[in-house]
């Protein structure tokens, strides 16, 4: 993350090895458009703590194109229903 409570258009996660993670504890990451996280990693990756949210009526969109599993255990605030599907695991 860049600073406390950052705002982004989108974030790309591309792993370089097994067991990588990002701890957002104490932060709220806001996506300013109908966008969010693009996961393209070959290895599993975990995002923990904090909150991931869109602005207004904007969705947080997760694009899972990686061979690895993306696990989100942060609080995700978005328009729509939380998803647990295939190689995306949403907990918390």
TIRO-2110 file (N, C-alpha, C; in Angstrom, 1 decimal):
// TIRO-2110
0.8, -1.2, 0.0, N, 1, A
0.0, 0.0, 0.0, CA, 1, A
0.9, 1.2, 0.0, C, 1, A
0.4, 2.3, -0.5, N, 2, A
1.1, 3.6, -0.6, CA, 2, A
0.4, 4.6, 0.4, C, 2, A
1.0, 4.8, 1.6, N, 3, A
0.4, 5.7, 2.5, CA, 3, A
-0.8, 5.1, 3.3, C, 3, A
-1.4, 5.9, 4.1, N, 4, A
-2.5, 5.4, 4.9, CA, 4, A
-3.8, 5.8, 4.1, C, 4, A
-4.7, 4.8, 4.0, N, 5, A
-6.0, 5.0, 3.3, CA, 5, A
-5.8, 5.5, 1.9, C, 5, A
-5.1, 4.8, 1.1, N, 6, A
-4.9, 5.2, -0.3, CA, 6, A
-6.1, 5.0, -1.2, C, 6, A
-6.1, 5.7, -2.3, N, 7, A
-7.2, 5.5, -3.3, CA, 7, A
-6.5, 5.2, -4.7, C, 7, A
-7.0, 4.3, -5.4, N, 8, A
-6.5, 3.8, -6.6, CA, 8, A
-7.6, 3.7, -7.7, C, 8, A
-7.2, 3.7, -9.0, N, 9, A
-8.1, 3.3, -10.0, CA, 9, A
-8.1, 1.7, -10.1, C, 9, A
-6.9, 1.1, -10.0, N, 10, A
-6.8, -0.3, -10.0, CA, 10, A
-5.5, -0.7, -9.4, C, 10, A
-5.4, -2.0, -9.0, N, 11, A
-4.1, -2.6, -8.4, CA, 11, A
-3.9, -3.9, -9.1, C, 11, A
-2.7, -4.1, -9.6, N, 12, A
-2.3, -5.4, -10.2, CA, 12, A
-1.4, -6.2, -9.2, C, 12, A
-1.7, -7.4, -8.9, N, 13, A
-0.9, -8.3, -8.1, CA, 13, A
-0.4, -9.4, -9.0, C, 13, A
1.0, -9.5, -9.0, N, 14, A
1.6, -10.5, -9.8, CA, 14, A
2.7, -11.1, -8.9, C, 14, A
2.5, -12.3, -8.5, N, 15, A
3.4, -13.0, -7.5, CA, 15, A
4.8, -13.3, -8.1, C, 15, A
5.8, -13.3, -7.3, N, 16, A
7.1, -13.7, -7.7, CA, 16, A
7.6, -15.0, -7.0, C, 16, A
6.8, -15.5, -6.0, N, 17, A
7.2, -16.7, -5.3, CA, 17, A
6.0, -17.1, -4.4, C, 17, A
6.1, -18.3, -3.9, N, 18, A
5.0, -18.8, -3.0, CA, 18, A
4.9, -18.1, -1.7, C, 18, A
3.7, -18.1, -1.1, N, 19, A
3.5, -17.6, 0.2, CA, 19, A
3.5, -16.1, 0.4, C, 19, A
3.3, -15.3, -0.7, N, 20, A
3.4, -13.8, -0.6, CA, 20, A
2.0, -13.3, 0.0, C, 20, A
2.1, -12.1, 0.6, N, 21, A
0.8, -11.6, 1.1, CA, 21, A
1.0, -10.1, 1.3, C, 21, A
-0.2, -9.4, 1.5, N, 22, A
-0.3, -8.0, 1.8, CA, 22, A
-1.2, -7.8, 3.0, C, 22, A
-0.7, -7.1, 4.0, N, 23, A
-1.4, -6.8, 5.2, CA, 23, A
-1.9, -5.4, 5.2, C, 23, A
-3.2, -5.2, 5.1, N, 24, A
-3.8, -3.9, 5.1, CA, 24, A
-4.3, -3.4, 6.4, C, 24, A
-4.0, -4.1, 7.5, N, 25, A
-4.5, -3.7, 8.8, CA, 25, A
-4.3, -2.2, 9.1, C, 25, A
-5.4, -1.6, 9.5, N, 26, A
-5.4, -0.2, 9.8, CA, 26, A
-5.6, 0.7, 8.6, C, 26, A
-5.8, 0.2, 7.4, N, 27, A
-6.0, 0.9, 6.2, CA, 27, A
-7.3, 0.7, 5.5, C, 27, A
-7.8, 1.6, 4.8, N, 28, A
-9.0, 1.5, 4.0, CA, 28, A
-8.5, 1.8, 2.6, C, 28, A
-8.5, 0.9, 1.7, N, 29, A
-8.1, 1.1, 0.3, CA, 29, A
-9.4, 1.3, -0.5, C, 29, A
-9.5, 2.5, -1.2, N, 30, A
-10.6, 2.8, -2.0, CA, 30, A
-10.3, 2.8, -3.5, C, 30, A
-11.2, 2.2, -4.3, N, 31, A
-11.1, 2.2, -5.7, CA, 31, A
-12.1, 3.2, -6.2, C, 31, A
-11.6, 4.2, -7.1, N, 32, A
-12.4, 5.3, -7.5, CA, 32, A
-13.3, 5.1, -8.7, C, 32, A
-13.2, 3.9, -9.3, N, 33, A
-14.0, 3.6, -10.5, CA, 33, A
-14.5, 2.2, -10.3, C, 33, A
-15.3, 1.7, -11.2, N, 34, A
-15.7, 0.3, -11.2, CA, 34, A
-14.5, -0.5, -11.6, C, 34, A
-13.6, -0.7, -10.7, N, 35, A
-12.4, -1.4, -10.9, CA, 35, A
-11.9, -2.0, -9.6, C, 35, A
-10.7, -2.5, -9.5, N, 36, A
-10.2, -3.0, -8.3, CA, 36, A
-8.9, -3.8, -8.4, C, 36, A
-9.0, -5.1, -8.2, N, 37, A
-7.8, -5.9, -8.2, CA, 37, A
-7.7, -6.8, -9.4, C, 37, A
-6.5, -6.7, -10.0, N, 38, A
-6.2, -7.7, -11.1, CA, 38, A
-5.2, -8.6, -10.6, C, 38, A
-5.5, -9.9, -10.4, N, 39, A
-4.6, -10.9, -9.9, CA, 39, A
-4.1, -11.7, -11.1, C, 39, A
-2.7, -11.7, -11.3, N, 40, A
-2.2, -12.4, -12.4, CA, 40, A
-1.0, -13.3, -12.0, C, 40, A
-1.0, -13.7, -10.7, N, 41, A
0.1, -14.4, -10.1, CA, 41, A
0.0, -15.9, -10.4, C, 41, A
1.2, -16.5, -10.6, N, 42, A
1.3, -17.9, -10.7, CA, 42, A
1.3, -18.7, -9.4, C, 42, A
1.5, -17.9, -8.3, N, 43, A
1.5, -18.5, -7.0, CA, 43, A
0.4, -18.0, -6.1, C, 43, A
0.0, -18.6, -5.1, N, 44, A
-1.0, -18.2, -4.2, CA, 44, A
-0.6, -16.9, -3.5, C, 44, A
-1.6, -16.0, -3.2, N, 45, A
-1.4, -14.7, -2.6, CA, 45, A
-2.6, -14.4, -1.7, C, 45, A
-2.3, -13.8, -0.5, N, 46, A
-3.3, -13.5, 0.5, CA, 46, A
-3.3, -12.0, 0.8, C, 46, A
-4.5, -11.4, 0.8, N, 47, A
-4.6, -10.0, 1.3, CA, 47, A
-5.4, -10.1, 2.6, C, 47, A
-4.9, -9.5, 3.7, N, 48, A
-5.5, -9.6, 5.0, CA, 48, A
-5.7, -8.2, 5.6, C, 48, A
-6.6, -8.1, 6.6, N, 49, A
-6.8, -6.9, 7.4, CA, 49, A
-7.4, -5.8, 6.6, C, 49, A
-7.8, -4.7, 7.3, N, 50, A
-8.2, -3.5, 6.6, CA, 50, A
-9.5, -3.7, 5.9, C, 50, A
-9.8, -2.7, 5.1, N, 51, A
-11.0, -2.6, 4.3, CA, 51, A
-10.7, -2.3, 2.8, C, 51, A
-11.4, -2.9, 1.9, N, 52, A
-11.3, -2.6, 0.5, CA, 52, A
-12.7, -2.2, 0.1, C, 52, A
-12.8, -1.0, -0.6, N, 53, A
-14.1, -0.5, -0.9, CA, 53, A
-14.1, 0.3, -2.2, C, 53, A
-15.3, 0.4, -2.8, N, 54, A
-15.5, 1.3, -3.9, CA, 54, A
-16.0, 2.6, -3.4, C, 54, A
-16.2, 3.6, -4.3, N, 55, A
-16.8, 4.9, -4.0, CA, 55, A
-18.2, 5.0, -4.5, C, 55, A
-19.1, 5.5, -3.7, N, 56, A
-20.5, 5.7, -4.2, CA, 56, A
-21.1, 4.4, -4.6, C, 56, A
-21.5, 4.3, -5.8, N, 57, A
-22.1, 3.1, -6.4, CA, 57, A
-21.1, 2.2, -7.2, C, 57, A
-19.9, 2.5, -7.1, N, 58, A
-18.9, 1.8, -7.8, CA, 58, A
-18.6, 0.5, -7.2, C, 58, A
-18.5, -0.6, -8.0, N, 59, A
-18.2, -1.9, -7.5, CA, 59, A
-16.7, -2.1, -7.3, C, 59, A
-16.3, -3.0, -6.4, N, 60, A
-14.9, -3.4, -6.4, CA, 60, A
-14.9, -4.7, -7.2, C, 60, A
-14.1, -4.7, -8.3, N, 61, A
-14.1, -5.8, -9.2, CA, 61, A
-12.8, -6.6, -9.0, C, 61, A
-12.9, -7.9, -8.9, N, 62, A
-11.7, -8.7, -8.8, CA, 62, A
-11.6, -9.5, -10.1, C, 62, A
-10.5, -9.3, -10.8, N, 63, A
-10.2, -10.0, -12.0, CA, 63, A
-9.1, -11.1, -11.6, C, 63, A
-9.5, -12.4, -11.7, N, 64, A
-8.6, -13.5, -11.3, CA, 64, A
-8.1, -14.2, -12.5, C, 64, A
-7.0, -13.8, -13.0, N, 65, A
-6.4, -14.4, -14.2, CA, 65, A
-5.2, -15.3, -13.9, C, 65, A
-4.8, -15.3, -12.7, N, 66, A
-3.6, -16.0, -12.3, CA, 66, A
-3.8, -17.5, -12.1, C, 66, A
-2.7, -18.3, -12.2, N, 67, A
-2.8, -19.7, -11.9, CA, 67, A
-2.9, -20.0, -10.4, C, 67, A
-2.4, -19.1, -9.6, N, 68, A
-2.5, -19.2, -8.2, CA, 68, A
-3.9, -18.8, -7.6, C, 68, A
-4.0, -19.0, -6.3, N, 69, A
-5.3, -18.7, -5.6, CA, 69, A
-5.1, -17.4, -4.9, C, 69, A
-6.1, -16.5, -5.2, N, 70, A
-6.1, -15.2, -4.5, CA, 70, A
-7.1, -15.3, -3.3, C, 70, A
-6.6, -15.1, -2.1, N, 71, A
-7.4, -15.1, -0.9, CA, 71, A
-7.6, -13.7, -0.3, C, 71, A
-8.8, -13.2, -0.2, N, 72, A
-9.1, -11.9, 0.4, CA, 72, A
-9.7, -12.2, 1.7, C, 72, A
-9.0, -11.8, 2.8, N, 73, A
-9.6, -11.9, 4.1, CA, 73, A
-9.8, -10.5, 4.7, C, 73, A
-9.7, -9.5, 3.9, N, 74, A
-10.0, -8.1, 4.3, CA, 74, A
-11.5, -7.9, 4.2, C, 74, A
-12.1, -6.9, 4.8, N, 75, A
-13.5, -6.5, 4.7, CA, 75, A
-13.6, -5.9, 3.3, C, 75, A
-14.5, -6.4, 2.5, N, 76, A
-14.8, -5.8, 1.2, CA, 76, A
-16.2, -5.2, 1.1, C, 76, A
-16.2, -3.9, 0.9, N, 77, A
-17.5, -3.2, 0.8, CA, 77, A
-17.7, -2.9, -0.6, C, 77, A
-18.8, -3.4, -1.2, N, 78, A
-19.1, -3.2, -2.6, CA, 78, A
-20.6, -3.3, -2.9, C, 78, A
-21.0, -3.0, -4.0, N, 79, A
-22.4, -3.2, -4.5, CA, 79, A
-22.4, -4.6, -5.0, C, 79, A
-23.3, -5.4, -4.4, N, 80, A
-23.5, -6.8, -4.9, CA, 80, A
-23.2, -7.8, -3.8, C, 80, A
-23.0, -9.0, -4.2, N, 81, A
-22.9, -10.1, -3.2, CA, 81, A
-21.5, -10.6, -3.1, C, 81, A
-21.0, -10.9, -1.9, N, 82, A
-19.6, -11.4, -1.8, CA, 82, A
-19.5, -12.7, -2.6, C, 82, A
-18.3, -12.9, -3.1, N, 83, A
-18.1, -14.1, -4.0, CA, 83, A
-17.1, -15.0, -3.5, C, 83, A
-17.3, -16.3, -3.6, N, 84, A
-16.4, -17.4, -3.3, CA, 84, A
-16.5, -18.3, -4.5, C, 84, A
-15.6, -18.2, -5.4, N, 85, A
-15.7, -19.0, -6.7, CA, 85, A
-14.4, -19.4, -7.2, C, 85, A
-14.2, -20.7, -7.4, N, 86, A
-13.0, -21.2, -8.1, CA, 86, A
-11.7, -20.8, -7.3, C, 86, A
-10.8, -20.1, -8.0, N, 87, A
-9.5, -19.8, -7.4, CA, 87, A
-9.5, -18.5, -6.6, C, 87, A
-10.7, -17.9, -6.4, N, 88, A
-10.9, -16.7, -5.6, CA, 88, A
-11.5, -17.2, -4.3, C, 88, A
-10.9, -16.9, -3.1, N, 89, A
-11.5, -17.2, -1.8, CA, 89, A
-11.7, -15.9, -1.1, C, 89, A
-12.9, -15.6, -0.7, N, 90, A
-13.2, -14.4, 0.1, CA, 90, A
-13.6, -14.9, 1.5, C, 90, A
-12.9, -14.4, 2.5, N, 91, A
-13.2, -14.7, 3.9, CA, 91, A
-13.3, -13.4, 4.6, C, 91, A
-14.1, -13.3, 5.7, N, 92, A
-14.2, -12.1, 6.5, CA, 92, A
-15.1, -11.1, 5.9, C, 92, A
END
